[in-house]
Amino acid sequence: MTTKIAYTQQGDYLLPNLKLPEQPKVEIGVWGKRHLRYLKNHHPIIYTNLLTNCKLTAYLADIDKQAEDMFFRLVNQLAKQEGVTEQLKAENQMLWVQKMNNIRNRAMEFVNTELVYI
């Protein structure tokens, strides 16, 4: 079995015309995009291996899903622990917003540290 490979002249070199197979179109959220940027900047070998093995999209979608689930779970748990309820929201909206922003920021930091930037 012989496979014909086409080449393109680039300056003094002949480079093979290689294409990766099509990957499924999956929408990657903010967590997956952050992890992608982190991989490109800090772990280029892992990034290249995932890309060339056609596993990058599925990997990023999985990280995104895990991070999203972890974030919402943490926000709900922390809000419950700290007594941030709908009743507080009705009685004192500014205090509720302040507490929820604090909770969301802590949850985001935890997810980034434990899942996204590793």
C-alpha positions as YAML, in Angstrom:
chain: A
units: angstrom
residues:
- id: 1
  name: MET
  ca: [0.00, 0.00, 0.00]
- id: 2
  name: THR
  ca: [1.51, 3.29, -1.06]
- id: 3
  name: THR
  ca: [0.26, 6.65, -0.05]
- id: 4
  name: LYS
  ca: [1.00, 9.66, -2.16]
- id: 5
  name: ILE
  ca: [1.92, 12.73, -0.19]
- id: 6
  name: ALA
  ca: [1.77, 16.14, -1.81]
- id: 7
  name: TYR
  ca: [4.41, 18.72, -0.97]
- id: 8
  name: THR
  ca: [4.54, 22.49, -1.09]
- id: 9
  name: GLN
  ca: [7.69, 24.51, -1.70]
- id: 10
  name: GLN
  ca: [8.42, 26.86, 1.20]
- id: 11
  name: GLY
  ca: [11.63, 28.73, 0.42]
- id: 12
  name: ASP
  ca: [14.32, 26.05, 0.04]
- id: 13
  name: TYR
  ca: [12.22, 23.32, 1.65]
- id: 14
  name: LEU
  ca: [9.51, 20.93, 0.52]
- id: 15
  name: LEU
  ca: [6.94, 20.58, 3.30]
- id: 16
  name: PRO
  ca: [4.25, 17.87, 3.30]
- id: 17
  name: ASN
  ca: [0.65, 19.03, 2.95]
- id: 18
  name: LEU
  ca: [-0.77, 17.53, 6.13]
- id: 19
  name: LYS
  ca: [-4.22, 18.17, 7.56]
- id: 20
  name: LEU
  ca: [-5.72, 17.06, 10.82]
- id: 21
  name: PRO
  ca: [-9.03, 15.21, 10.60]
- id: 22
  name: GLU
  ca: [-12.14, 17.25, 11.30]
- id: 23
  name: GLN
  ca: [-13.02, 17.49, 14.97]
- id: 24
  name: PRO
  ca: [-16.58, 17.81, 16.22]
- id: 25
  name: LYS
  ca: [-17.83, 21.35, 16.68]
- id: 26
  name: VAL
  ca: [-18.21, 21.88, 20.40]
- id: 27
  name: GLU
  ca: [-18.76, 25.21, 22.09]
- id: 28
  name: ILE
  ca: [-16.01, 25.74, 24.67]
- id: 29
  name: GLY
  ca: [-16.94, 28.04, 27.55]
- id: 30
  name: VAL
  ca: [-14.88, 30.52, 29.51]
- id: 31
  name: TRP
  ca: [-13.22, 27.87, 31.71]
- id: 32
  name: GLY
  ca: [-12.12, 25.80, 28.73]
- id: 33
  name: LYS
  ca: [-10.79, 28.88, 26.93]
- id: 34
  name: ARG
  ca: [-8.78, 29.88, 30.00]
- id: 35
  name: HIS
  ca: [-7.31, 26.39, 30.20]
- id: 36
  name: LEU
  ca: [-6.50, 26.45, 26.48]
- id: 37
  name: ARG
  ca: [-4.64, 29.75, 26.89]
- id: 38
  name: TYR
  ca: [-2.80, 28.31, 29.91]
- id: 39
  name: LEU
  ca: [-1.77, 25.18, 27.98]
- id: 40
  name: LYS
  ca: [-0.51, 27.19, 25.02]
- id: 41
  name: ASN
  ca: [1.56, 29.51, 27.22]
- id: 42
  name: HIS
  ca: [2.84, 27.12, 29.90]
- id: 43
  name: HIS
  ca: [2.58, 23.56, 28.55]
- id: 44
  name: PRO
  ca: [3.05, 23.75, 24.77]
- id: 45
  name: ILE
  ca: [4.03, 20.06, 24.49]
- id: 46
  name: ILE
  ca: [0.80, 18.89, 26.14]
- id: 47
  name: TYR
  ca: [-1.14, 21.33, 23.94]
- id: 48
  name: THR
  ca: [0.56, 20.06, 20.77]
- id: 49
  name: ASN
  ca: [0.05, 16.42, 21.73]
- id: 50
  name: LEU
  ca: [-3.67, 16.94, 22.40]
- id: 51
  name: LEU
  ca: [-4.03, 18.91, 19.17]
- id: 52
  name: THR
  ca: [-2.24, 16.43, 16.95]
- id: 53
  name: ASN
  ca: [-4.05, 13.46, 18.50]
- id: 54
  name: CYS
  ca: [-7.39, 15.22, 17.84]
- id: 55
  name: LYS
  ca: [-8.24, 15.14, 21.53]
- id: 56
  name: LEU
  ca: [-7.98, 18.86, 22.32]
- id: 57
  name: THR
  ca: [-11.62, 19.77, 21.74]
- id: 58
  name: ALA
  ca: [-12.99, 16.91, 23.82]
- id: 59
  name: TYR
  ca: [-10.44, 17.61, 26.56]
- id: 60
  name: LEU
  ca: [-11.33, 21.31, 26.74]
- id: 61
  name: ALA
  ca: [-15.06, 20.56, 26.71]
- id: 62
  name: ASP
  ca: [-14.55, 18.17, 29.63]
- id: 63
  name: ILE
  ca: [-12.51, 20.71, 31.62]
- id: 64
  name: ASP
  ca: [-15.15, 23.36, 30.91]
- id: 65
  name: LYS
  ca: [-17.98, 21.11, 32.11]
- id: 66
  name: GLN
  ca: [-16.12, 20.06, 35.25]
- id: 67
  name: ALA
  ca: [-15.20, 23.66, 36.08]
- id: 68
  name: GLU
  ca: [-18.74, 24.94, 35.50]
- id: 69
  name: ASP
  ca: [-20.20, 22.21, 37.74]
- id: 70
  name: MET
  ca: [-17.60, 22.83, 40.45]
- id: 71
  name: PHE
  ca: [-18.20, 26.60, 40.35]
- id: 72
  name: PHE
  ca: [-21.99, 26.36, 40.75]
- id: 73
  name: ARG
  ca: [-21.69, 23.70, 43.43]
- id: 74
  name: LEU
  ca: [-19.24, 25.86, 45.41]
- id: 75
  name: VAL
  ca: [-21.37, 28.99, 45.07]
- id: 76
  name: ASN
  ca: [-24.44, 27.14, 46.33]
- id: 77
  name: GLN
  ca: [-22.55, 25.51, 49.22]
- id: 78
  name: LEU
  ca: [-20.89, 28.74, 50.34]
- id: 79
  name: ALA
  ca: [-24.13, 30.73, 50.09]
- id: 80
  name: LYS
  ca: [-25.89, 28.13, 52.21]
- id: 81
  name: GLN
  ca: [-23.06, 28.05, 54.79]
- id: 82
  name: GLU
  ca: [-22.97, 31.83, 55.08]
- id: 83
  name: GLY
  ca: [-26.74, 32.30, 55.22]
- id: 84
  name: VAL
  ca: [-27.03, 34.19, 51.95]
- id: 85
  name: THR
  ca: [-30.70, 33.55, 51.17]
- id: 86
  name: GLU
  ca: [-33.54, 34.96, 49.14]
- id: 87
  name: GLN
  ca: [-34.85, 36.49, 52.36]
- id: 88
  name: LEU
  ca: [-31.59, 38.45, 52.76]
- id: 89
  name: LYS
  ca: [-31.92, 39.51, 49.11]
- id: 90
  name: ALA
  ca: [-35.42, 40.85, 49.78]
- id: 91
  name: GLU
  ca: [-34.42, 42.63, 53.00]
- id: 92
  name: ASN
  ca: [-31.02, 44.06, 52.08]
- id: 93
  name: GLN
  ca: [-30.12, 43.85, 48.39]
- id: 94
  name: MET
  ca: [-26.77, 45.62, 48.68]
- id: 95
  name: LEU
  ca: [-25.55, 43.28, 51.43]
- id: 96
  name: TRP
  ca: [-26.77, 40.27, 49.41]
- id: 97
  name: VAL
  ca: [-24.91, 41.49, 46.28]
- id: 98
  name: GLN
  ca: [-21.78, 42.13, 48.31]
- id: 99
  name: LYS
  ca: [-21.84, 38.68, 49.88]
- id: 100
  name: MET
  ca: [-22.65, 36.91, 46.59]
- id: 101
  name: ASN
  ca: [-19.85, 38.74, 44.76]
- id: 102
  name: ASN
  ca: [-17.45, 37.67, 47.50]
- id: 103
  name: ILE
  ca: [-18.66, 34.07, 47.27]
- id: 104
  name: ARG
  ca: [-18.44, 34.01, 43.48]
- id: 105
  name: ASN
  ca: [-14.91, 35.46, 43.56]
- id: 106
  name: ARG
  ca: [-13.75, 32.83, 46.05]
- id: 107
  name: ALA
  ca: [-15.38, 30.04, 44.05]
- id: 108
  name: MET
  ca: [-13.79, 31.33, 40.83]
- id: 109
  name: GLU
  ca: [-10.36, 31.47, 42.47]
- id: 110
  name: PHE
  ca: [-10.76, 27.91, 43.76]
- id: 111
  name: VAL
  ca: [-11.83, 26.54, 40.36]
- id: 112
  name: ASN
  ca: [-8.98, 28.36, 38.63]
- id: 113
  name: THR
  ca: [-6.45, 26.99, 41.12]
- id: 114
  name: GLU
  ca: [-7.75, 23.43, 41.28]
- id: 115
  name: LEU
  ca: [-8.83, 22.77, 37.70]
- id: 116
  name: VAL
  ca: [-8.02, 25.44, 35.14]
- id: 117
  name: TYR
  ca: [-4.44, 26.49, 35.87]
- id: 118
  name: ILE
  ca: [-2.86, 23.12, 36.61]
...
